[in-house]
Amino acid sequence: MLAEHAMMETGGSLDTPQGEPIVGALHFSGTRALDNRLDIAEALFDPTLQSVVDALKVSIGSRPGPVGNAFLLRPQSEIVSGWYNGVTIRPGFSLVLSDLRYAEECVYRHVCGEYLKLHFKLDGTSVIGSDQEENVPVPAGLMSFLVQPTHSVKYERIVGESRERSITMICSKDFVSGLLSPNMPDLPVSIADFLRARASHFSYDSLPMHPQMRPIVEDLLSPPDAGALGNLMIEAKALELLCFAIKHILGSSRTAETVRPRDRRKVEELCQILDEDTQAAFSIAELCRHLAWNETQMMECFKQVTGTTISNYRQRVRMDHALRQLCDTDASITEVAFNAGYEHPSNFATAFKRTFGFSPRLARTRLN
């Protein structure tokens, strides 16, 4: 989860809690960490993106984005490799997209600006906390929303030997105020307090990522085009994802009174199991036993929290995993079908086309 980093030591390293290792991921020097195809310039970014640029303490090359300037940053470190992509969609609304691999555990200390952040994690696991909040694990498959008043502090520990693919939306108070009113009855208290300028400390909440969000996040992390056409796609997808996220947050508030916190945690655990169980090895009865949960209650709570059924959620996870295999591996379509839990490739092809609107063969041709 990317927030404003406190860069207190010389050389651009992170100010980490006493006894913790300095995070090598952001220990950059000049342009060594940048994509050399970018023109290095003294560029002005939207404040929501400038907070990230300032925290990194490096000269960042700019390129035209949907609004103003965007950047692409490539860490070159023994600890972290991959990329950050910062893009402004509207004034006061930016994205930081990241695909990073961590060779070792890293600890970040984030000094926050006055922003609401929405975080969508496809891969990776981290633990976050603050001086006021207990440490909370953040596994893959969650959509998180974080209220970060100015000068509040958040800590994050990234698991070593892992890959994190995620998107963080950074929203100013003015931008959020144009979309939401603090008097909305379904608005979570933390966001309402943020809009009323009453939020005094970092706060965090999460929801299982709705299946409709997953392909949008995937598309944003793997845009097919660069330049103006790519910017147009990113803008459209980002606004679509934001709309889904807001509706999901408001819907979750309406179910808060009927779904107990313990049951919500069980739903999150169930989503994590389904995200990892791409071959659909667990039956409903086995899931009930694993979670020590009544079947009727489990299915009702799952639908209330996620907005979809267990069956539909699992089907979407399997199809998304199959699409990634078609994009990222040389596995045959038959192998991809078996990995998705299908004995017959023809049945897989039918389900895949019903989900995405095109065949597995066409997906491989288009995307590769």
N, C-alpha and C positions, 0 to 999 in steps of 0.2 A: 504494500500500500504506500503510495508515494505522497508525502506531505512535505512541508517546508523543513529542510534539515538544518540543524544548528551546526554551523561550520566554525568551530572555535579555535582550532589549532592551526599552526602554520602549515602551509603546503596543501590546504584544502581538505583535511581529513575531518571526520565526524567527531563531535564531542559525545563520547559514549559514557554510560555509567561506570563508576569506578570499578576496576577489576575486570571489565569486559574488553574484548579485543577491538582495536580500531577497525572500522569497516573499510576494507580495501576497495570495495566497489566504486566508491566515489572519491578515491584518492587520485584525482586526475592531475595532470600537469599540462596546461596550455591546450593545444589542439591535438595532442597525441591521442586523445580519447574520442576524437570526432571522426565522422564519415568524411573523408577527404574530398568527396565529390561536392560538398557544400562550400559555398563562398563564405569565408570568415568575415564578419562585419559586426559593427556596433549596432545591433538591432534592438528596436523597442518592441516588447511583447505586451499583450494584454496583461493587466495586473495579476490575474489568476494564473497565468503562465510565467510571468516575470518572477513570481515568488519561488517557483521551481528553479528557474535559471539562476537567480541570486543565490539560492541555497547550494547549487552545484559548484559555484566559485570557479567557473571556467569560461573561456571565450567560446561562445556557441555560435555556430554558423546558422544563418536563417534561410528560409525559403518561403515563398508565398503560400499561405494557407487559405482556408475558406474566408477567414477574417484576419487581417493583419499578418503577422509572421508566425511561422511554425519552426520546429527544430527536430533534428534527428541526432541522437547522441549514442555512441557505441563505446561502452566501457572496455578498456583493455587491462585486464587484471588477472592474476592467478586465481583470485577468489571468485570473481564475477565476470561473466561474459554475456553478450546479447545486445539489446538495444532499448532505449527509451525514445518515444516519439511524442512530442508535445504539439498540440494543435488547438487553436481557438476556433470555436464554432459560432459563437455570438459574443458580443461584448459582455464580459463577466461570466462566460461559460467556456471552459476549456477541457480538453481531454489529455491525459497522459497514458499512452499505451505502452506496455512493456512486455518483453519476452526475454527473461533473464535466467541464467543457469548459475547456481551457487555451489561452489566446490566445498565451502565450509559454512558453518553457522555464522550468521552476521547479526549484529545488534544495532539498531538505529534509534537515535533520539530525535524526535521531531518537535520543533518549536513551531506552533501553529499560527496561521493568519486567521482572519475572520471569514471562514468559509464553511459551507456545507459541502461534504464530499460523498459521492456515491461510488462504491467500489464493487467491481464485478470480477470474481476470481475463477478462472477456468482450471488452472493447475497450480499446485503448490500449497504449502501449509505454513502458517506463521502464528505467532502469539502476540497479542497487543495488550497494552495496559497503560495506566497513567498513575499520577500521584493520588488520584481520587478513586480510580476504578481498579478492580481486580484484573489479573491477567485472564484473557479470554482467547481460546484457540480459534483460529480462522481457517477452516479447511477449504478445499476447492468446492465449487458449486454454490457458494453463497453470494448474495447481493447485500452489501453492508452500507449503512448510512451513518456518517460521522459528523457531529457538530464540533467545530474546532474554533472557539473564540480566540481572539488575539492573545498571544503569549501563553496559552495553555500548552501543556507538554504531553506528548504521547510516546510510549516506547513500543518498539516492534522487534521481535526476534524471528529471523528467517531460518528455517531448517536447512542444514547443510546437505549437500549432495542431492539437490532438488532443482526443479525447473518451475518458475512462476510465470504464468501468462495471465495478465490482468489488465483491466482498464480502470482508471480513476477519473471520475468527473469532478471538476473543481468549480463550484458555483459561488458567486458573490451574493451577498445579502440582497442587493438591489435586483439582481437577476432572479433570484428565488421569489422575491416579493412580487415580481411581475407575473408569477405563475400561481402562487399560493397565498392565502390569507391566514394570518395567525389565528383568526376566529373560526376557521373551518372545523366542524365538529369531529372530523375523522383524521385530523392532522396529529401525528405523535407530539407529545408534550415537548420533547427535546427540540424539534424543528420549530414549533410555535414559539418557544422561548428564544430561539436563535433569531427569529424574525422580529421579535419584540425587543431585541438587544438585552435580554435578561439572562442569556446563557453565560455562566461564569467558569465552566470547566469543560474539558473534553468529555464527550459522551459517545457511545457506540451501540449500535443495534444491528441485527442482521436478519435476513429472511432467505429461505431457499430460493435460488434463482429460478424464475419461471421458465419452463421449457421454450417458450417463444423468444426469450432473451438470448439463449445460447447461440443460435446461428447468427444473430446480429453481432454479438461479441466476437465470434469467430471471423465474420466478414471484416470487422473493423481491424482485427489483428492481422489480417492477411488481405489487404486491399489489392485488387487485381490490376489497378492502373495508377500511374503517377501523374503529376501535373494537375491541370484544371479538372480533368475528368475524375481523377482519383479524389481530389478535394470535394467535388460534388457528391460522390458516393459517401465519403466520410461524413459530410454534413448531413445528408439524408439519413444515414444509419444512426448517427449520434442523436439526432432529434427523435427518431423512432424509439431508440433505446431509452432516452430520457422520459418520454411519454409512458412507456411500459413501466419504468421504475416508479414514477410518481403514482400511477394507478395501483401498482403493487403495494406501495407503502400505505396509501390511503385504505386499500382493501384490508391490509393486515391490521390496521387500527380498528376497523369495524369488527374483526374477529377476536380482538384481544380479550373482550369480556367473556367470550364463550369458549375460548381455548386457553387452558391453563398454561402457565410458563413451563411446567414440567412436560406437558404434551407437546408444546412447541419445540422444546429441545429434542424430544423423541422424533418429531417430524424432520428436524435438521439431521439427526443421526441416520434416519431412514433414507433421506436424500443422498447422504454421503455413501451409504451402502449401495444404492442404486447407481450412483455415478461411477463407482468402482466395479460394479457387477455387470459389465457390458454384455456378458453372455447369458444373462438372466438365469443364473444358477439357482437363485433362491425362490421358492414358492411363497405365496402369501402366508401359508401356515408356518413356514420356516421363519419368515420375517417376524411374525407374531411371537413365536417362541423366543427368538433372539432378543426382541425388544421387551418381552414380558408384557404384551399388550393385547387387549381384546380386539379381534378382527374388525368388528363393526366400528368400534371407537377409532381404531387406527385409520381406517379408510375415510371416515367422516372428518377427522382432524386433518388428515393429509389434504383432502379436497379444500377444506376451509383455509388452510395456511397457504397452500401453493396455487390454488385456483384450478387444479387439474387432478385427474385420478392417478393412482399409482401405476396403472397399466399404461396410460398415455405418457406419463413422465418417463417410465422405463423405456418405452418405445422410442421416444425422442432422444434419450441418451444414447441408445444403441445406434440410431441412425446418424447422430452427430459424430459418434466415434467411428462409424464406418466411413463417413465423409472425410474425416481427418486421415484415415488410413489410405483412402484413395488419393488424397492430396500429397501425403508425406512419405509413403512407403511404396515399395515395388510389389507388394503382395497382390496376388491375382484376385480377381473379383470373386472367384469361388472361395478363396481363403478368407477374404473380408466377410463374405456371407457366413461362413462357419464361425468366425470370430464374433459375429453379431448374434449368434445363437440360432442360425437357420440351417436346417439340414439340406434344403433344396435351394440352389442359387436363384431359381426362377421366382420362388416366393419372396426371397430377399429383394430381387429386382423390382417386384411389384410394390412391396412396402416402401422401398427407397424412393421410387418415382411418385408414390402417393404423398410422401413427406416433402420432397424437394421440387417436384414438378419436372424432373429429368432423370434419365436412367443412370445407373452406376457407370456404364461405359462412356456415356456422354460427359459425366462428371470428371472422369479421369482425363478425357481428351481436352476438355475446356480448361481445367484447373492446372494441368501439367504442361 
